Amino acid sequence: MCGICGFVKFSERVISPEDEIVLRRMNARLIHRGPDAQHAVFFDNVALGFTRLSIIGLSNGMQPIYNERKNLVLICNGEIFNYIELKKSLITKGHSFSTESDVEVILHLYEEKGTDFLNDLNGQFAFALYDNEKKVLLCARDQMGIIPFFYTFVGNTFVFGSEIKAILEHPLVPANVDVVGLDQVLTFPGLISPRTMFYNIRSLENGHLLIINNEGNIKDYTYWDLPSPLSEERSEASFLEELNHHFENAVRLRLRSDVPSGFYLSGGLDSSLIAMTVYQLTKQKKQAFSIDFPDANITETNYQRIVAESCNADLYQKTFFYHDISEQLQQAIFHCECPIKETYNTASLHLSKAVRENNIKVILSGEGADEFFAGYVGYRFDRMRSENLLGEAAVTEEESRLRNRIWGDANFLYESNFTDSQALRRSLYAERLRSSFDEINCLNHHVIDTAKMQGRDVLHKRSYVDYKLRLVDHLVSDHGDRMAMANSVEVRYPFLDKNLVEFSTRVPSNLKLNEFTEKYILRRLGEKEKRVPKQVLDREKFGFVAPGSPYLLQRNNEYINDILSYERIKRQGYFDADLIEKLKKQYCQPGFTVNVPFETDLLIVVITFGILLDQFFETKHSPRKAVAYSV
């Protein structure tokens, strides 16, 4: 895992000394992603920067990497887990390798197949490959969107980077708020690629490839998306056997490393499956890392210790005190570069720091199981709704119309009613945004390809929406990659293995949600050969919700109070200062809580947006009129 950045100038065909200074500034902003080494190359109108976190090919894996003829050059952030198999195949076809790096296979696969090689890769990656003969730049992001890639086209220059803060170092790139992005955060779990919080700076969508030619023309291709589910008539035992095969292989591939690795351990089913499989495959003592809480009502210490003892791991438990939230919130926003709806990013940041302090660079984590094996409560609600067990009020005509436009299904409910959400968001904004609400309303912009929702039952519809709206740009991006890489730690996700995910689309719904048992087939996998301790299998699913804005307000933190001050909110012009005052009084009442995830913690979005403004935007600014993206 590393950091990449660069730019291509189309108005000039030469890189100037000033350009070299710019690239080195961009590179410096990514030093946390790659503290082990840095490099930059310049040729013709192209500038490429790289910061390295050394994990594979320690002695000779520095980038950029060239092919044999030196007509191709690559910078890549991430890992290609099946590189050994790919490398063997390429060598038999006459290709020669100059490094032990896993990502070098990208160069030779491109020589062999052109742009058709991307789905040969099983990994997590974002790369820029320059073909000096064809004068084209290829940029791609992995199938699951684990590794970020941002870009903009401004002043006839294409600028890109692993993080937006690097792009902002380029003198042509302004920092303006994208208000539609803010509206997305208030409406959905988080931002949805290609939207970011920065006007005219895009996030490359997962499973997408950009091709930029020498005239500056950009084409955006989808090379992978979550397949439509297929119906297969076979036994539960058959599916369980195939699941076991794919899962063990996913873990095995993610243990490939030239440095020590460990795993996160929450005490839940998903992380326990990974921990026990790591031990089953390696029989080695590994380091396990977990968050502990001083509150006896939410601590999972006992379950974490049971699993650690069962897999012979050294357990490192990092206690997370709630006062750590306010102390680390600014750092969390600096790294994730967006507002957030809950404060758990600070706990993730806290945990990755503990990993790094113990000299571990590679960590396995359990994200993805809930999205692809029906682990959230929403899947149960869908089942109950289909059986008329919830007693909900009839859906209004306006709500049906909105759901049909957004999801292609008037009966599909995700998170909240759109009509209620629109009314709430409209009231939250300042008058000048409220008056142009139809323009900034994210529901009037692209949300999801409704054609991809067709032909799926309700469970697979929710799975597809969770994958696109929750997993990609929130859980494994602002929450996963960014909080780990803030402390130079690479997180790997066995449940997001490409082959395992594709297999999950062939698992029947009743093996994911059996009656009202979530992740049924994963539980069966945990029972197989008593892989997961019975205490973990028998426990109810536990979803920790970190303390939100009521806790922060009741601590009377000076910085938080300043961010929410009437004068500041009024001056900035994004939110209705009078409504914010009313919410502050409500949130400060003793015993007041926000019922996350069923209610939105409005003030934590306002607080973290205010932090974002402080860190990345000019002090005196006003909302920029939102328009649709165009390139």
VEXTI-692340 format. One line per 3 residues: their letters; for each residue x, y, z negated of C-alpha. Coordinates in steps of 0.2 Angstrom, whole numbers, plus 5000, padded with zeros to 4 digits. Each point is the difference from the previous one (the first is absolute). Example, Ala and Ser with C-alpha at 12.3 -4.5 7.8 and 13.67 -1.06 7.14 Angstrom:
# residues 2
AS	5062/4978/4961 | 5006/5017/5003
***
This chain:
# residues 631
MCG	5000/5000/5000 | 5007/5017/5005 | 4996/5017/5006
ICG	5000/5005/5019 | 4997/5017/5008 | 5004/5009/5016
FVK	4994/5011/5014 | 5001/5001/5019 | 5001/5017/5009
FSE	4991/5001/5017 | 5003/5018/5004 | 5019/4998/4998
RVI	5011/4986/5005 | 5013/5002/4987 | 5002/4999/4981
SPE	5007/5016/4992 | 5011/5002/4985 | 4984/5007/4991
DEI	4990/4985/5005 | 5013/4989/4991 | 4998/5010/4984
VLR	4982/4998/5001 | 5001/4981/5002 | 5011/4999/4985
RMN	4988/5010/4990 | 4986/4988/5005 | 5011/4985/4996
ARL	5004/5008/4983 | 4981/5001/4996 | 4999/4981/5001
IHR	5015/4996/4989 | 4989/4991/4988 | 4995/4988/5013
GPD	5018/4996/5004 | 5013/5004/4987 | 5013/4988/5006
AQH	5005/5008/5016 | 4995/5014/5013 | 5004/5002/5018
AVF	4995/5011/5015 | 5002/4999/5018 | 4998/5012/5014
FDN	5000/4998/5019 | 4991/5010/5014 | 4984/5007/4993
VAL	4998/4987/4986 | 5005/5001/4982 | 4998/4985/4988
GFT	5002/4999/4981 | 5001/4985/4989 | 5002/4997/4981
RLS	5003/4982/4994 | 4994/4989/4986 | 5012/4985/5002
IIG	4990/4984/4999 | 5005/4989/5015 | 5017/5000/5009
LSN	5008/5010/4986 | 5017/5001/5009 | 4995/5004/5017
GMQ	4982/5004/5001 | 5002/5019/5001 | 4988/5009/5013
PIY	4998/5007/5013 | 5003/4983/5009 | 5004/4998/5018
NER	4998/4986/5012 | 5014/4992/5010 | 4999/5013/5014
KNL	4998/5015/4989 | 4985/5006/5010 | 4988/4996/4985
VLI	5001/5007/4983 | 4989/4996/4985 | 4996/5007/4983
CNG	4988/4990/4989 | 4993/5001/4983 | 4994/4984/4993
EIF	5003/4981/5002 | 4998/4987/5013 | 4997/4985/4989
NYI	5000/4987/5014 | 5016/5007/5008 | 5010/4983/4997
ELK	4988/4991/5011 | 4999/5014/5013 | 5019/5002/5000
KSL	5003/4981/5004 | 4988/5001/5014 | 5008/5016/5008
ITK	5017/4992/4999 | 4995/4985/5010 | 4994/5013/5013
GHS	5017/5008/5001 | 4999/5015/4988 | 5014/5004/4989
FST	4999/5008/4983 | 5012/5013/4992 | 4993/5000/4982
ESD	4992/4989/4987 | 4985/5012/4999 | 4983/4993/5002
VEV	4994/5015/5010 | 5012/4998/5014 | 4988/4987/5008
ILH	4989/5014/5005 | 5013/5006/5013 | 5002/4983/5008
LYE	4981/4996/5000 | 4998/5017/5009 | 5013/4995/5013
EKG	4991/4983/5002 | 4982/5005/5000 | 4998/5019/5001
TDF	4987/5007/4989 | 4991/4983/4999 | 5011/4993/4985
LND	4992/5009/4986 | 4988/4986/4994 | 5016/4989/5000
LNG	5005/5009/4984 | 4994/4995/4983 | 5005/5013/4988
QFA	4998/5018/4994 | 5008/5013/5011 | 4999/5017/5008
FAL	5013/5003/5014 | 5006/5012/5013 | 5009/4992/5015
YDN	5007/5011/5014 | 5002/4993/5017 | 5014/5011/5008
EKK	4998/4992/5017 | 4981/5003/5001 | 5001/5016/4990
VLL	4986/4994/4988 | 4998/5000/4982 | 4989/4985/4992
CAR	4993/5002/4982 | 4990/4986/4992 | 4993/4997/4983
DQM	4997/4982/4993 | 4983/4991/5001 | 4995/5003/4982
GII	5007/5018/4999 | 5011/4996/4985 | 5014/5012/5007
PFF	4995/5018/5003 | 5004/5010/5016 | 4996/5018/5003
YTF	5002/5011/5015 | 4995/5016/5008 | 5002/5009/5017
VGN	5004/5018/4999 | 5010/5013/5010 | 5003/4986/5014
TFV	5009/4990/4987 | 4994/4983/4993 | 5005/4999/4981
FGS	4998/4984/4989 | 5004/4993/4983 | 4997/4987/4987
EIK	4993/5014/4989 | 4992/5017/5004 | 5012/5009/4990
AIL	5014/4996/5012 | 4989/5006/5015 | 4997/5017/4991
EHP	5019/5003/5000 | 4999/5003/5018 | 4999/5019/5003
LVP	4986/4998/5014 | 4988/4990/4988 | 4989/5011/4989
ANV	4991/4994/4984 | 4981/5003/5002 | 4987/4991/4991
DVV	4988/4988/5010 | 4984/5002/4991 | 4992/4985/5008
GLD	5014/4990/4992 | 4994/5007/4983 | 4982/4996/5004
QVL	5006/4982/5004 | 5008/4998/4983 | 4984/5006/4992
TFP	4989/4988/5010 | 5010/4984/5002 | 5014/4991/4990
GLI	5012/5012/5008 | 5007/5007/5016 | 4997/4990/5016
SPR	5013/4999/5013 | 5003/5010/5011 | 4995/5014/4989
TMF	5011/5007/4987 | 4999/5015/4988 | 5011/5010/5012
YNI	4992/5008/5015 | 5007/4993/5016 | 5011/4987/4992
RSL	4993/4983/5003 | 5003/4983/4992 | 5003/4986/5013
ENG	4986/4987/4997 | 5004/4983/4995 | 5002/4988/5015
HLL	5004/5014/5012 | 5014/5004/5012 | 5004/5017/5006
IIN	5009/5002/5017 | 5008/5018/5003 | 5007/5003/5017
NEG	5013/5012/5006 | 4987/5013/5004 | 4993/5000/4983
NIK	4984/4990/5004 | 4994/4989/4986 | 4990/4984/5001
DYT	4993/4991/4985 | 4996/4981/5002 | 4992/4988/4988
YWD	5010/4984/5000 | 4992/4992/4985 | 4984/5001/4990
LPS	4991/4989/4988 | 4992/4986/5010 | 4982/4997/5001
PLS	4995/4985/4988 | 4999/4983/5009 | 4988/4986/4994
EER	5009/4983/4997 | 4991/4985/4995 | 5012/4991/4988
SEA	5001/4995/4982 | 5005/5011/4985 | 5015/4988/4997
SFL	5006/5004/5018 | 4999/5019/4997 | 5008/4998/4984
EEL	5015/4990/5007 | 5002/5013/5014 | 4999/5014/4987
NHH	5014/4992/4990 | 5011/4998/5015 | 4998/5019/5005
FEN	5002/5006/4982 | 5015/4990/4996 | 5008/5006/5017
AVR	4996/5018/4996 | 5008/4999/4983 | 5015/4991/5007
LRL	5003/5013/5014 | 4999/5014/4988 | 5013/4993/4989
RSD	5013/5002/5014 | 5012/5013/4993 | 5019/5002/4997
VPS	4996/5009/4983 | 4991/4993/4985 | 4981/5001/5001
GFY	4986/5000/4987 | 4981/5001/4999 | 4986/5011/4992
LSG	4990/4990/4988 | 4983/5007/4994 | 4993/4985/4992
GLD	4986/4998/5013 | 4998/4986/5013 | 5009/5008/5015
SSL	5016/5005/4992 | 5000/4983/4990 | 4998/4990/5017
IAM	5016/5009/5006 | 5010/4998/4984 | 4996/4981/4999
TVY	5003/4998/5019 | 5017/5009/4999 | 5005/4988/4986
QLT	4993/4985/5009 | 5011/5004/5015 | 5016/5006/4992
KQK	5001/4992/4983 | 5010/5016/4995 | 4998/5012/4986
KQA	4993/5016/5006 | 4996/5017/4993 | 4981/5004/4998
FSI	4995/5018/4997 | 4983/5005/4992 | 4992/5015/4993
DFP	4993/4999/4982 | 4989/5012/4991 | 4999/5005/4982
DAN	4981/4998/5000 | 4995/4983/4994 | 4984/5000/5010
ITE	5009/5000/5017 | 5017/4992/4997 | 5004/4985/5010
TNY	5016/4995/4991 | 4994/4983/4995 | 4996/4994/5018
QRI	5016/5008/5006 | 5010/4990/4988 | 4991/4984/5003
VAE	5004/5001/5019 | 5018/5006/4997 | 5003/4985/4988
SCN	4992/4988/5013 | 5011/5006/5014 | 5016/5002/4989
ADL	5001/5018/5004 | 5008/5014/4990 | 4986/5012/4996
YQK	5003/5018/4999 | 4985/5010/4993 | 5000/5018/5002
TFF	4988/5009/4988 | 4990/5014/5009 | 4994/5013/4988
YHD	4986/5011/5006 | 5010/5016/4997 | 5012/4993/5014
ISE	4986/5004/5012 | 5001/5019/4999 | 5019/4999/4999
QLQ	5001/4990/5016 | 4986/5006/5010 | 5010/5014/5009
QAI	5013/4987/5006 | 4986/4988/5005 | 4992/5013/5012
FHC	5017/5006/5006 | 5003/4982/5006 | 4983/4995/5007
ECP	4997/5017/5008 | 4981/5000/4997 | 4987/5003/4987
IKE	4995/4984/4991 | 4983/4995/4992 | 5008/4991/4985
TYN	5016/5001/4990 | 5006/4982/5002 | 5014/5006/5012
TAS	5009/5006/4984 | 5000/4983/4993 | 5007/4993/5016
LHL	5013/5013/5000 | 5004/4995/4982 | 5002/4982/5004
SKA	5011/5002/5015 | 5012/5010/4990 | 5001/4986/4988
VRE	5004/4988/5015 | 5014/5011/5006 | 5007/5003/4982
NNI	5002/4981/5000 | 5010/5000/5016 | 4986/4992/5011
KVI	4997/5006/5017 | 4987/4988/5006 | 4983/4996/4992
LSG	4985/4989/5005 | 4983/5006/4997 | 4982/4994/5002
EGA	4991/5013/5010 | 4989/4994/5014 | 4991/4985/4991
DEF	4985/5010/4995 | 4997/5007/5018 | 5002/4984/5009
FAG	4993/4988/4988 | 4985/5010/4993 | 5007/5005/4983
YVG	4991/5016/4997 | 4984/5003/4991 | 4993/5007/5016
YRF	4999/4983/5008 | 4989/4994/4986 | 4989/5015/5002
DRM	4998/4996/5018 | 4995/4982/4996 | 4988/5007/4986
RSE	4993/5013/5012 | 4996/4987/5014 | 4991/4990/4987
NLL	4990/5015/4993 | 5008/4999/4983 | 5005/5018/4998
GEA	4983/5009/5000 | 5007/5014/5010 | 4989/5014/5007
AVT	4996/5000/5018 | 5013/5007/5012 | 4994/5017/5007
EEE	4999/5003/5019 | 5015/5012/4999 | 5011/4988/4990
SRL	4996/4986/5013 | 5005/5011/5014 | 5016/5005/4992
RNR	5005/4982/4996 | 4995/4994/5017 | 5012/5014/5008
IWG	5014/4996/4988 | 4999/4981/4999 | 4989/4995/5014
DAN	4989/4993/4987 | 4986/5009/4991 | 4999/4988/4986
FLY	5019/5000/4995 | 5004/5010/4984 | 5018/5003/4996
ESN	5004/5009/4984 | 4986/5013/5000 | 4985/5007/5010
FTD	5006/5012/5013 | 4986/5012/4997 | 5004/5002/4981
SQA	5019/5001/5004 | 4997/5014/5013 | 4990/5010/4988
LRR	5013/4998/4986 | 5014/5005/5011 | 4991/5015/5008
SLY	4997/5007/4983 | 5018/4997/4994 | 5008/5011/5014
AER	5002/5018/5000 | 4988/5011/5010 | 5011/5002/5015
LRS	5002/4981/5002 | 4982/4997/4996 | 4995/5011/5014
SFD	5010/4989/5012 | 4996/4983/4991 | 4994/4992/5017
EIN	5018/5003/5006 | 5009/4993/4985 | 4988/4986/4996
CLN	5011/4985/5003 | 4984/4990/5005 | 4999/5011/5015
HHV	5018/4994/5005 | 5006/4982/5004 | 4999/4988/4986
IDT	5000/4983/5007 | 4998/4991/5016 | 4982/4994/4998
AKM	5002/4987/5015 | 5012/4991/4988 | 4986/4998/4987
QGR	4989/4991/5012 | 4998/4981/4999 | 5006/5000/4982
DVL	4989/4994/4985 | 4999/5013/4986 | 5014/4992/4990
HKR	5012/5001/5015 | 4994/5018/5004 | 5005/5005/4982
SYV	5016/4991/5002 | 5004/5010/5017 | 4995/5017/4992
DYK	5010/4996/4984 | 5015/4996/5011 | 4999/5016/5011
LRL	4994/5012/4986 | 5007/4994/4984 | 5015/4988/5003
VDH	5010/5008/5014 | 5001/5019/4995 | 4997/4998/4981
LVS	5005/4984/4992 | 5016/4996/5010 | 5004/5018/5005
DHG	4998/5014/4988 | 4998/4988/4985 | 5012/4986/5006
DRM	5014/5005/5011 | 5001/5018/4994 | 5000/4996/4981
AMA	5013/4986/5002 | 5011/5009/5012 | 5001/5016/4989
NSV	5011/4989/4990 | 5008/4991/5014 | 4991/4983/4998
EVR	4993/4990/5015 | 4983/4992/4997 | 4995/4984/5010
YPF	4983/4993/5001 | 4997/4982/5003 | 4981/5002/5002
LDK	5004/5012/5014 | 5009/4987/5010 | 4994/5002/5018
NLV	4997/4981/5002 | 4991/4999/4983 | 4989/5015/5004
EFS	4995/4993/5017 | 4996/4983/4992 | 4989/5009/4987
TRV	4988/5005/5014 | 4997/4982/5004 | 4995/4996/4982
PSN	4981/4999/4998 | 4992/5013/4989 | 4994/4987/4987
LKL	5018/4995/4997 | 5004/5018/4996 | 4985/5004/4990
NEF	4992/4984/4993 | 4984/5005/4992 | 5006/5014/4990
TEK	5018/4994/4998 | 5012/5012/5008 | 5016/4993/5009
YIL	4994/4983/4998 | 5012/4991/5011 | 5015/5009/4992
RRL	4993/4994/4983 | 5000/4982/5008 | 5018/5003/5006
GEK	5005/5005/4982 | 4992/4984/4993 | 5010/4990/5013
EKR	5013/4989/4990 | 4996/5012/4986 | 5010/5014/5008
VPK	4992/5014/4990 | 4998/4999/4981 | 4982/4996/4995
QVL	4998/5015/4989 | 5003/5011/5015 | 4988/4991/5011
DRE	4986/5000/4987 | 5002/5019/4996 | 4988/5013/5008
KFG	5007/5011/5013 | 5007/5015/4991 | 5001/5017/5010
FVA	5010/5013/4990 | 4995/5018/5003 | 5013/5013/4994
PGS	4994/5015/4990 | 4995/5014/5011 | 4997/5018/4999
PYL	4989/5000/4984 | 5015/4993/4991 | 5012/5013/5008
LQR	4988/5015/4996 | 4998/4994/4982 | 5019/5000/4998
NNE	5000/5019/5004 | 5015/4999/5011 | 5006/5017/5005
YIN	5004/4995/5018 | 4983/4991/5003 | 4991/5015/4992
DIL	5009/5012/5012 | 4996/4989/5015 | 4981/5000/4996
SYE	5000/5019/4994 | 4985/5010/5007 | 5012/5013/5008
RIK	5011/4987/5009 | 4985/4990/5007 | 4992/5016/5006
RQG	5016/5006/5008 | 5004/4984/5009 | 4982/4999/5007
YFD	4998/4982/5002 | 4988/4996/4986 | 4985/5009/4991
ADL	5008/5008/4985 | 4984/5001/4991 | 4996/4982/5002
IEK	5017/4995/4995 | 4998/5010/4984 | 4984/4990/4997
LKK	5008/4983/5003 | 5014/5005/4988 | 4988/5003/4986
QYC	4991/4984/5004 | 5016/4990/5001 | 5007/5007/4984
QPG	4985/4994/4989 | 5005/4987/4988 | 4997/4982/5006
FTV	4997/5006/5018 | 5006/4987/5013 | 4999/4998/5019
NVP	4994/4983/5004 | 5014/4996/5013 | 4998/4992/5013
FET	4981/5003/5001 | 5002/5019/4997 | 5013/5012/5007
DLL	5012/5008/4988 | 4998/5017/5009 | 5012/5010/4989
IVV	5014/4988/5002 | 4999/5003/5019 | 5000/5019/4997
ITF	5015/4998/4988 | 5010/4990/5012 | 4996/5010/5015
GIL	5006/5015/4990 | 5016/4991/4996 | 5002/4997/5019
LDQ	4997/5018/5004 | 5014/5005/4987 | 5012/4987/5008
FFE	4998/5002/5018 | 4990/5015/5005 | 5003/5019/4999
TKH	4994/5008/4984 | 4989/5013/5010 | 4990/4990/5012
SPR	4982/4997/5005 | 4991/4985/5008 | 5004/4997/5018
KAV	4985/4997/5011 | 4999/4981/5003 | 4999/4994/5018
AYS	5001/4982/5007 | 5018/4993/5003 | 5007/5002/5017
V	5017/4995/5007
***
